[in-house]
Amino acid sequence: MKRKTKYYSLAKILEMDAHYNIIFGERSNGKTYSILKYGLEQYVKTGRTFAYIRRWEEDLTGNKGAKVYAALIDNNEIYKITGEWCTVVYRSRAFYLARYDEEDPTKIISSDTPFGYALSISAAEHYKSIAYPTVSTILFDEFITRKYYLNDEFIEFTNLLSTIIRDRDDVKIFMCGNTVNRYANPYFAEMGLTHAKDMTPGKIDVYTYGESNLRVAVEHTAPTEGGKASDVYFTFNNPKLNMITSGVWEIALYPHCPRQYLPKDVRFTYFILFEKELLQCEVIALDDGVSFTYIHRKTSDLKYPDVDLIYSPDYDPRPNWHRRLVNGKQQEDRILSQYFQNEKVYYQDNEIGEIVNAYIKWCTTTPYVRT
């Protein structure tokens, strides 16, 4: 018997009446589908168009762009909403409503004007001379990534929004993503979404900003009611798969401490402070010649912040504060980075591994500030 599944609905977050609507959760639970449907409904009701944004230009080329509305087409949503058109044609980075010619079913007839546009952050410079006065709904799809964000991505994204919005205040912005990586997210940091990475599924938070009228609604979607039929394929005992079936943050498996050690075996201690997470890192050297670094939570404040070696992306003029452990330019950085390069690093738990992994990725991808 086919299970009854209730997919994600925009109803609750739309009640928040926010300028930005940030939605994240399990994969394939209907987030993008519901926003695409909403944008088309707004077009039919008001004539106002839709903008679909991705990070990379290659995400919008050829079949990738053409498949954006595939699920709505397959479910006959296009006809249900428009009453006239049944499919979507994608050309020149724009979406057109279309139908099949009754006399020649192999021929497609499309509308004269697009109802939506496709844009990428990586190519934002190319859009600055183009006007989008009819766009009232914007979707940035897959704004969370486990790979790499663009340099100054938040600034590039807001510049693109400025190009689209211009001098208007009637545009609703959606940003949706899967729970693949809660750390090193420039949007959580730059938008001041201090609790986003710790939200429980099913919760909505609304952020306001001083005297401004700006409202940002953030929703960590609840698990799909009834579960998805496909969940049966992903019930292995691997925490990275929980994101697919329940919407909890994806987390990898990291090596835990391989040996018992005594206080005398701790030869050096340093700290990592990343996204308000404070970690204690110990260089362990055992009597049999085994050496590694072990990283665990520090549950108390730094005792000697003016003396201890501290790694943090934050700028601090004190000589004991370094920004980059990997790719650093000082002698201590080069020595400690060897443990990471030689895979001699162990973690208290997988969550600690995720934090360090995000920090190391920051070290290796963030360009130096040239003076």
C-alpha positions in Angstrom: 0.0 0.0 0.0 1.3 3.4 -0.9 1.9 5.6 2.2 0.2 8.9 2.5 2.8 11.7 2.6 2.3 15.3 3.5 5.0 17.5 2.0 6.2 20.9 3.1 3.8 23.9 3.0 4.6 27.6 2.9 1.5 28.4 5.0 3.1 28.9 8.3 6.1 31.0 7.2 3.9 33.2 5.0 2.0 34.1 8.1 5.2 35.8 9.4 4.9 38.4 6.6 8.7 38.6 6.3 10.9 40.2 3.6 13.2 37.2 3.7 11.9 33.7 4.2 14.7 31.2 4.9 13.7 27.6 4.8 15.9 24.6 5.4 15.4 20.9 6.3 15.5 17.4 4.9 16.1 16.8 1.2 13.2 16.3 -1.2 10.5 17.4 1.2 8.9 19.9 -1.2 10.6 23.1 -0.2 11.6 24.2 -3.7 8.4 22.8 -5.2 6.2 24.8 -2.9 8.0 28.1 -3.7 8.0 27.5 -7.4 4.3 26.9 -7.2 3.8 30.0 -5.1 5.7 32.1 -7.6 3.6 30.8 -10.5 0.4 31.4 -8.6 1.4 35.0 -7.9 2.1 35.5 -11.6 -1.4 34.2 -12.6 -3.0 36.4 -9.9 -1.0 39.6 -10.4 1.1 39.4 -13.5 4.2 39.8 -11.4 7.1 37.6 -12.3 9.5 35.3 -10.6 13.3 35.1 -10.2 15.1 31.8 -9.7 18.7 32.2 -8.3 21.5 29.6 -8.0 25.1 30.0 -6.9 26.8 28.9 -10.0 26.1 29.8 -13.6 26.6 26.1 -14.7 23.6 25.2 -12.5 21.4 27.0 -15.0 22.8 25.8 -18.3 21.0 23.5 -20.7 18.9 20.7 -19.1 19.7 21.9 -15.6 17.7 25.0 -16.1 15.0 23.3 -18.2 14.3 20.8 -15.3 13.6 23.5 -12.7 9.8 23.1 -13.2 9.9 19.4 -14.1 8.1 18.2 -10.9 5.3 20.8 -11.3 4.9 19.7 -14.9 4.8 16.0 -14.0 2.1 16.7 -11.4 0.0 18.8 -13.8 0.4 21.8 -11.5 1.1 24.2 -14.5 -2.4 23.5 -15.9 -4.1 23.4 -12.5 -2.8 26.9 -11.8 -3.1 28.5 -15.2 -6.0 26.7 -16.7 -4.4 27.2 -20.1 -0.8 26.1 -20.2 0.6 22.7 -19.4 4.4 22.9 -19.6 7.3 25.3 -19.3 9.9 26.3 -22.0 13.3 27.5 -20.9 15.4 29.6 -23.2 17.8 32.5 -22.8 17.7 32.2 -19.0 13.9 32.8 -18.9 10.9 30.6 -18.3 7.9 30.7 -20.6 4.5 29.0 -20.2 3.7 26.7 -23.0 1.3 24.1 -24.4 1.2 21.5 -27.2 -0.4 22.4 -30.5 -3.7 20.6 -30.8 -3.2 20.0 -34.5 0.4 19.0 -34.2 1.3 17.6 -30.7 5.0 17.6 -31.6 4.9 21.4 -31.8 5.0 23.6 -28.7 3.4 27.0 -28.5 4.8 29.3 -25.8 3.7 32.6 -24.3 5.1 35.8 -25.7 6.6 37.0 -22.4 8.4 35.1 -19.6 6.9 34.5 -16.2 10.3 33.9 -14.6 14.0 34.5 -15.0 17.0 32.4 -14.0 20.1 34.2 -12.6 23.3 33.1 -10.9 25.4 34.8 -8.2 28.6 33.9 -10.0 27.5 35.9 -13.1 25.9 38.8 -11.2 28.1 41.4 -12.9 26.3 40.6 -16.2 22.9 41.6 -14.9 23.6 45.1 -13.6 22.4 46.8 -16.8 19.2 44.7 -17.0 15.9 45.8 -15.3 13.5 43.3 -13.7 10.6 45.7 -12.8 8.0 43.0 -12.7 9.7 40.5 -10.4 7.9 40.2 -7.0 9.1 36.8 -5.9 12.7 35.6 -5.6 14.0 32.1 -4.8 17.6 31.4 -4.0 17.7 27.6 -4.2 20.3 25.5 -2.4 21.8 28.4 -0.5 23.5 26.0 1.9 26.4 24.0 0.5 28.8 21.5 1.9 31.3 22.4 -0.7 32.4 26.0 -1.3 30.8 29.4 -1.0 31.9 32.2 -3.3 34.3 34.8 -2.0 32.2 37.5 -0.3 29.1 35.6 -1.4 26.7 37.4 0.9 27.7 40.7 -0.6 27.5 39.3 -4.2 24.0 37.9 -3.4 22.7 41.2 -2.0 24.2 43.1 -4.9 22.2 40.8 -7.2 19.0 41.4 -5.1 19.6 45.1 -5.5 19.8 44.8 -9.2 16.5 43.0 -9.3 14.6 45.0 -6.6 16.0 48.5 -7.4 13.8 51.1 -5.5 10.8 48.8 -4.6 9.7 47.4 -1.3 7.2 44.8 -2.5 9.5 41.9 -3.2 9.3 38.6 -1.2 12.6 36.7 -1.0 12.8 32.9 -0.3 16.0 31.1 0.4 15.9 27.3 0.7 18.4 24.6 1.3 19.1 21.1 2.7 20.6 20.6 6.1 24.0 19.6 4.7 26.4 21.9 6.7 25.5 24.1 9.7 28.9 25.7 10.0 30.7 28.4 8.0 27.4 29.6 6.5 27.9 33.2 5.4 24.1 33.9 5.4 23.6 32.8 9.1 26.6 35.0 10.1 26.0 38.1 7.9 22.2 38.2 8.6 22.7 37.8 12.3 20.7 34.5 12.5 22.3 33.5 15.7 20.1 30.6 16.5 19.6 29.2 13.0 22.1 26.3 13.2 20.6 25.1 16.5 16.9 25.3 15.7 14.8 22.2 16.2 12.9 20.8 13.2 9.4 22.4 13.0 10.4 25.7 14.5 10.1 29.2 13.0 12.1 32.2 14.3 11.6 35.8 13.2 14.5 38.3 13.4 14.0 42.1 13.4 16.7 44.7 13.2 16.4 47.8 15.4 14.4 50.7 14.0 14.3 49.0 10.5 11.1 47.4 9.2 13.1 44.5 8.0 11.8 41.0 9.0 13.6 37.7 8.4 11.7 34.5 9.0 13.7 31.3 9.5 12.1 27.9 9.4 13.8 24.5 10.1 11.2 22.3 8.4 9.6 19.5 10.3 10.2 15.9 9.1 7.8 15.0 6.3 4.6 13.8 7.8 4.2 10.1 7.2 7.8 9.9 5.9 8.8 9.6 2.3 8.5 6.3 0.5 12.2 6.7 -0.5 13.3 6.8 3.1 13.6 3.0 3.1 16.7 3.3 0.9 18.6 5.5 3.4 18.1 3.9 6.8 21.7 2.7 7.1 23.6 3.4 10.3 25.3 6.5 9.0 24.6 10.0 10.5 25.1 11.7 7.2 22.0 10.1 5.9 19.7 11.5 8.6 19.5 14.7 6.6 17.7 12.9 3.9 15.1 11.1 6.1 14.5 13.5 9.0 16.1 16.9 8.2 18.6 16.9 11.0 22.0 18.4 10.0 24.2 16.2 8.0 27.2 15.1 9.9 30.2 13.0 8.8 32.1 10.3 10.7 35.4 11.4 12.2 38.1 9.5 14.0 38.0 9.5 17.8 40.9 9.4 20.2 42.9 6.2 19.4 44.9 5.9 22.6 44.7 6.6 26.3 47.1 9.3 27.5 48.2 10.9 30.7 48.6 14.6 31.5 52.3 14.2 31.1 51.8 13.1 27.5 50.2 16.5 26.6 53.2 18.3 25.1 51.4 21.4 23.8 47.9 22.9 24.0 46.3 25.4 21.6 42.8 26.5 20.9 40.4 27.0 18.0 37.6 29.6 18.3 35.2 29.3 15.4 31.7 30.6 15.1 31.5 31.0 18.9 32.6 27.4 19.4 35.7 27.1 21.6 37.8 23.9 21.2 40.8 22.7 23.1 43.5 21.0 21.0 46.3 19.0 22.5 49.4 17.7 21.0 50.0 14.2 22.4 53.4 12.4 22.4 53.4 9.0 23.9 56.5 7.1 25.1 56.4 4.6 22.2 56.8 7.4 19.7 53.2 7.8 18.7 52.2 11.5 18.3 48.9 13.1 17.3 46.6 16.0 18.1 43.3 15.5 19.9 40.5 18.1 19.8 37.7 18.4 22.3 35.3 20.9 23.7 36.5 23.5 26.2 33.7 24.0 28.6 35.2 27.0 30.4 36.5 30.3 29.2 40.1 30.9 28.1 42.3 31.3 31.2 45.2 33.0 29.5 43.8 34.7 26.3 46.9 36.9 26.1 49.4 34.0 26.2 47.8 30.8 24.8 48.0 30.1 21.1 44.5 30.8 19.7 43.3 30.2 16.2 40.3 32.2 15.0 39.1 33.9 11.9 38.4 37.0 14.0 41.0 39.8 13.7 42.9 40.3 16.9 46.2 42.2 17.2 47.6 40.1 20.0 50.6 38.1 18.7 49.3 34.8 20.2 46.1 35.1 18.1 46.6 33.5 14.6 43.9 33.4 11.9 45.0 30.3 9.9 46.2 27.0 11.3 46.4 25.6 7.8 48.1 27.8 5.2 49.3 30.0 8.1 52.7 31.8 7.7 54.2 31.5 11.1 56.3 28.6 12.4 53.7 27.3 14.9 51.2 27.2 12.1 53.5 25.1 9.8 54.3 22.7 12.6 50.7 22.1 13.7 49.3 21.9 10.2 51.5 18.8 9.6 49.1 16.8 11.9 46.2 17.8 9.6 48.1 17.1 6.4 49.2 13.7 7.7 45.7 12.8 9.1 46.9 12.6 12.6 44.0 14.5 14.1 41.3 12.9 16.3 38.1 14.3 17.8 36.0 14.0 20.9 32.9 13.4 18.7 31.6 13.9 15.2 30.2 17.3 16.0 33.7 18.5 16.9 35.0 17.1 13.7 32.4 19.1 11.8 33.4 22.3 13.4 37.1 21.8 12.8 36.4 20.7 9.2 34.5 23.9 8.6 37.3 26.0 10.1 40.0 24.2 8.0 37.9 24.8 4.9 37.8 28.5 5.9 41.6 28.5 6.2 42.1 27.1 2.8 39.5 29.0 0.8 39.4 32.5 2.2 41.8 34.8 0.4 44.3 36.9 2.3 43.5 40.5 2.7 46.1 42.4 0.6 47.4 45.7 2.1 
